[in-house]
Amino acid sequence: MSSEKIILGIDPGTTIMGFGLIKVVGKKMQFMQLNELQLKKHKDHYVKLKLIFERTIELIDTFHPDEIAIEAPFFGKNVQSMLKLGRAQGVAMAAGLSREVPITEYSPKKIKMAITGNGNASKEQVAKMLQSTLGLKELPKNLDSTDGLAAAVCHFYNEGRIKTGKSYTGWSAFVKQNEDRVGGK
C-alpha cells in the first residue's frame, strides 16, 4: 500500500467551480494547487455543465488523484439554485466516476468544522486557516478555490474515521446507494 496519494477537492458551482489539490505523504499534507473555473460569461446552463465535466476530467487526467472530496450543495431557500448546484455537483461526480476515482461528499458545515473547528465559519476564516495550515503565500481574490481546497483537507482529516459523507467507488456503488433516485420507479 502506497503511503503517498493525491486528493482533489471540488466546490461545485455554476458561476465558479473551485478546486484544490493536496498530496499526502505518510501522515502529512502538502499543498499542490488551487484554482477556479470561471463560468460567469456562459449563459447556457448546459454549456456550463459540459465545461465543469471537461475541467474535472482534465484535472483527473493531469494530476491522477487517488480520491475526490466534493462539497455537497446546501439546502437553501431558492429551489432553482439548489437544482443548478446539484447538477454541477453531479457532472463533477460523473467525471470522477467515469475515471473510477472514489468520491466522498461533505456538507459545507462538516468542511468548515474540520478546517476551523466552527461549522458556521465564514469563507474568509476557512481561507485564513488553510493559509496558515498549508503555508500559502497569498490567498486568491475569489475564495471558491479555497473552498475546493478545504474539501480536500477535510477529507484528509477525516481519513480512517467513520464516514458521515457518502462515498462512491463507481457507477454500480452509486446506483446501489441511490436506488430511490435511479431507475424507472
C-alpha positions as CSV (number, residue, x, y, z in Angstrom):
1,M,0.0,0.0,0.0
2,S,1.4,3.4,-1.1
3,S,1.9,6.0,1.6
4,E,1.5,8.7,-1.0
5,K,-1.7,9.9,-2.5
6,I,-3.3,12.9,-4.1
7,I,-6.7,14.3,-3.1
8,L,-8.7,16.6,-5.4
9,G,-11.3,18.8,-3.6
10,I,-14.1,20.4,-5.6
11,D,-16.5,23.1,-4.6
12,P,-19.0,22.8,-7.5
13,G,-20.8,25.9,-8.7
14,T,-22.5,27.2,-11.9
15,T,-20.8,30.6,-11.6
16,I,-17.4,29.5,-10.3
17,M,-16.2,25.9,-9.7
18,G,-13.4,26.0,-7.1
19,F,-10.8,23.2,-6.8
20,G,-7.7,22.4,-4.9
21,L,-5.2,19.5,-4.7
22,I,-3.1,18.2,-1.9
23,K,-0.6,15.4,-1.8
24,V,-0.5,13.2,1.3
25,V,2.9,11.7,2.1
26,G,2.7,9.5,5.1
27,K,0.6,11.5,7.6
28,K,1.5,14.9,6.2
29,M,-0.3,17.2,3.7
30,Q,1.5,19.1,1.0
31,F,-0.3,21.9,-0.9
32,M,-0.2,21.3,-4.7
33,Q,-2.6,23.7,-6.4
34,L,-5.8,25.7,-6.1
35,N,-7.7,27.4,-8.9
36,E,-11.1,28.0,-10.2
37,L,-13.1,27.6,-13.4
38,Q,-14.9,30.8,-14.3
39,L,-18.3,30.2,-15.8
40,K,-19.9,33.7,-15.5
41,K,-19.5,34.5,-19.2
42,H,-21.5,31.5,-20.3
43,K,-25.3,32.0,-20.3
44,D,-26.3,28.5,-21.3
45,H,-26.6,26.2,-18.2
46,Y,-25.8,23.1,-20.3
47,V,-22.6,24.6,-21.6
48,K,-21.6,25.3,-18.0
49,L,-22.2,21.7,-17.1
50,K,-20.2,20.5,-20.0
51,L,-17.3,22.8,-19.0
52,I,-17.4,21.5,-15.4
53,F,-17.3,17.9,-16.6
54,E,-14.4,18.6,-19.1
55,R,-12.4,20.6,-16.5
56,T,-12.8,17.8,-13.9
57,I,-11.7,15.2,-16.4
58,E,-8.7,17.4,-17.3
59,L,-7.7,17.7,-13.6
60,I,-8.1,13.9,-13.1
61,D,-6.0,13.1,-16.3
62,T,-3.3,15.7,-15.3
63,F,-2.9,15.0,-11.6
64,H,-4.2,11.4,-11.2
65,P,-5.9,11.9,-7.9
66,D,-6.5,8.8,-5.8
67,E,-9.6,10.3,-4.2
68,I,-12.1,13.2,-4.8
69,A,-13.7,15.1,-2.0
70,I,-16.7,17.2,-3.1
71,E,-18.8,19.8,-1.2
72,A,-22.4,18.8,-1.2
73,P,-24.9,21.5,-2.1
74,F,-26.5,23.1,0.9
75,F,-30.3,23.3,1.3
76,G,-31.2,26.9,0.6
77,K,-34.4,28.7,0.1
78,N,-34.1,29.0,-3.7
79,V,-35.1,25.7,-5.3
80,Q,-33.8,26.7,-8.8
81,S,-30.3,27.5,-7.3
82,M,-30.3,24.2,-5.5
83,L,-31.2,22.3,-8.6
84,K,-28.4,24.0,-10.6
85,L,-25.8,23.3,-7.8
86,G,-26.9,19.7,-7.7
87,R,-26.4,19.4,-11.4
88,A,-23.0,21.0,-11.2
89,Q,-22.0,18.6,-8.4
90,G,-23.5,15.7,-10.4
91,V,-21.4,16.3,-13.5
92,A,-18.2,16.7,-11.4
93,M,-19.1,13.4,-9.7
94,A,-19.8,11.7,-13.1
95,A,-16.4,12.8,-14.3
96,G,-14.7,11.2,-11.3
97,L,-16.8,8.1,-11.6
98,S,-16.0,7.8,-15.3
99,R,-12.4,7.6,-14.3
100,E,-13.1,5.3,-11.4
101,V,-11.8,7.7,-8.8
102,P,-13.5,7.2,-5.4
103,I,-15.7,10.2,-4.3
104,T,-16.8,11.4,-0.9
105,E,-19.3,14.2,-0.3
106,Y,-19.0,16.5,2.7
107,S,-21.6,19.1,3.8
108,P,-20.4,22.7,4.0
109,K,-20.7,22.6,7.8
110,K,-18.6,19.4,8.1
111,I,-15.9,21.0,5.9
112,K,-15.9,24.3,7.9
113,M,-15.8,22.3,11.2
114,A,-12.8,20.2,10.0
115,I,-10.8,23.2,9.0
116,T,-11.7,25.8,11.6
117,G,-13.4,23.9,14.4
118,N,-16.5,26.0,13.7
119,G,-19.3,24.7,11.4
120,N,-20.5,28.3,10.9
121,A,-17.2,29.8,9.9
122,S,-17.0,32.3,7.1
123,K,-15.3,31.7,3.8
124,E,-12.6,34.1,4.9
125,Q,-12.0,32.2,8.2
126,V,-11.7,28.9,6.3
127,A,-9.3,30.5,3.8
128,K,-7.1,32.0,6.5
129,M,-6.9,28.7,8.4
130,L,-5.9,26.9,5.1
131,Q,-3.3,29.7,4.5
132,S,-1.8,29.1,8.0
133,T,-2.0,25.2,7.8
134,L,-0.6,24.8,4.3
135,G,1.8,27.8,4.3
136,L,0.1,29.6,1.4
137,K,1.9,32.8,0.5
138,E,-1.3,34.6,-0.5
139,L,-5.0,33.9,-0.9
140,P,-6.9,34.2,-4.2
141,K,-9.3,37.1,-4.8
142,N,-12.3,34.7,-5.0
143,L,-12.5,32.1,-2.2
144,D,-14.2,29.4,-4.2
145,S,-10.8,27.8,-4.9
146,T,-10.0,27.7,-1.2
147,D,-13.4,26.1,-0.6
148,G,-12.4,23.3,-3.1
149,L,-9.0,23.0,-1.3
150,A,-10.9,22.9,2.1
151,A,-12.9,19.9,0.8
152,A,-9.6,18.0,0.1
153,V,-8.2,19.0,3.5
154,C,-11.4,17.9,5.3
155,H,-11.1,14.5,3.5
156,F,-7.5,14.2,4.7
157,Y,-8.6,15.0,8.3
158,N,-11.5,12.5,8.2
159,E,-9.4,9.6,6.8
160,G,-9.7,6.5,8.8
161,R,-12.8,7.7,10.7
162,I,-16.3,6.5,10.1
163,K,-17.5,8.5,7.1
164,T,-20.5,10.6,7.6
165,G,-20.4,11.7,4.0
166,K,-21.5,9.5,1.1
167,S,-18.7,7.6,-0.7
168,Y,-19.0,6.1,-4.2
169,T,-16.3,3.9,-5.8
170,G,-18.0,3.6,-9.2
171,W,-21.3,3.7,-11.0
172,S,-22.6,0.4,-9.5
173,A,-21.9,1.7,-6.0
174,F,-23.7,5.0,-6.7
175,V,-26.7,3.2,-8.2
176,K,-26.8,0.7,-5.3
177,Q,-26.7,3.5,-2.7
178,N,-29.3,5.6,-4.6
179,E,-31.8,3.1,-5.8
180,D,-34.6,5.5,-5.0
181,R,-33.1,8.1,-7.3
182,V,-32.4,6.0,-10.3
183,G,-34.4,3.6,-12.4
184,G,-38.0,3.7,-13.6
185,K,-39.8,3.5,-10.3
